[in-house]
Amino acid sequence: MRLNSHPSGRHFLQIPGPTNVPDRILRAMDYPTIDHRGPEFNALAKKVLRSIRQVFQTRQPVIVYPASGTGAWEAALVNTLSAGDLVLMWETGHFASLWKKMADKLGIKSEFMGGDWRKPADPAAIEKRLKEDKEHAIKAVCIVHNETSTGVVSDIGAVRRAIDAAKHPALLLVDTISSLGSIDYRHDAWGVDVTVAGSQKGLMLPPGLSFNAVSEKALAASQTSKLPKAFWSWDDMLAANANGWFPYTPATNLFYGLSEACDMPSAKWRWRTSTCRSARASPRSRARCSASAISATSTTSC
Ligand SMILES: Cc1ncc(COP(=O)(O)O)c(C=O)c1O
């Protein structure tokens, strides 16, 4: 196979992600790479760091890493937790399992709830488990909002209410790698502490950027968390970001693309409403599955 040849016609991706990148975004990235310590990049970064907040529906800082979503998973864990901390994770499918494996590798104790890959996180079961945890050993609840491998969507607002009903101080960490920009998502209104996201799905960008949106409570936890962190350190990133800079080389041209994605005329409308491309697609997919006698995996829709 020759890597510089492409079949005629437009290459059309039909996988859960990376998704097709609109021409407008591709064109926006087709600029010469600029000096990331120069004034043009500084202006671009300030604009992007401001406008990305609307995508997460937050007034809080959003940290942007030159990394895939897996990096942002790690950043969420190492900035908020210490070795030996216990976290509750809900098993919705393959990606929830990978996140759990990562927690285990980092020396965090993880408790997997659920296990039926057709079903979303159960807020009542989470509330019950947290009520049992009188010592507050559980430091975080980790949920994959849209489990890409199964199409299962969990109700994040309901999980927050469950944590509050149990009067438990656990942080709420949410993976939105395949939901942000596709399914209604509200970091602030749903009381999420760390939202983990990636560029290559609902944001309509190529892979290469990932994100942590962080609540004040998460920032406070980062001051006492003891897991080792260097590249992923929120402190260094936020200190540099305050003036539109980065502690290391950012993915310069992807920033042009991200800026364009935030500016697209439909963007405000898309982020603000609960309009959901997946919701529109899922009844059709389900109907096609049953027509062809294939069992649709997920019992939920967004
Ligand atoms: C829900 C979810 N979480 C995590 C990941 C891992 O992200 P990445 O492959 O960008 O590292 C993916 C990737 O598809 C995903 O869909």
The ligand as an SDF file (V2000), in Angstrom:
LIG
                    3D

 16 16  0  0  0  0  0  0  0  0999 V2000
  -15.7710    6.6200   25.4620 C   0  0  0  0  0  0  0  0  0  0  0  0
  -14.3180    6.5780   25.1310 C   0  0  0  0  0  0  0  0  0  0  0  0
  -13.4260    6.7350   26.1200 N   0  0  0  0  0  0  0  0  0  0  0  0
  -12.1040    6.7110   25.8820 C   0  0  0  0  0  0  0  0  0  0  0  0
  -11.6040    6.5130   24.6190 C   0  0  0  0  0  0  0  0  0  0  0  0
  -10.1260    6.4870   24.3980 C   0  0  0  0  0  0  0  0  0  0  0  0
   -9.7550    7.6410   23.6900 O   0  0  0  0  0  0  0  0  0  0  0  0
   -8.4820    7.6910   22.7290 P   0  0  0  0  0  0  0  0  0  0  0  0
   -8.5610    6.5210   21.8100 O   0  0  0  0  0  0  0  0  0  0  0  0
   -8.6300    9.0220   22.0310 O   0  0  0  0  0  0  0  0  0  0  0  0
   -7.2770    7.6470   23.5940 O   0  0  0  0  0  0  0  0  0  0  0  0
  -12.4850    6.3440   23.5500 C   0  0  0  0  0  0  0  0  0  0  0  0
  -11.9900    6.1300   22.1890 C   0  0  0  0  0  0  0  0  0  0  0  0
  -12.7080    5.8540   21.2650 O   0  0  0  0  0  0  0  0  0  0  0  0
  -13.8790    6.3760   23.8180 C   0  0  0  0  0  0  0  0  0  0  0  0
  -14.7690    6.2280   22.8420 O   0  0  0  0  0  0  0  0  0  0  0  0
  1  2  1  0
  2  3  1  0
  2 15  2  0
  3  4  2  0
  4  5  1  0
  5  6  1  0
  5 12  2  0
  6  7  1  0
  7  8  1  0
  8  9  2  0
  8 10  1  0
  8 11  1  0
 12 13  1  0
 12 15  1  0
 13 14  2  0
 15 16  1  0
M  END
$$$$
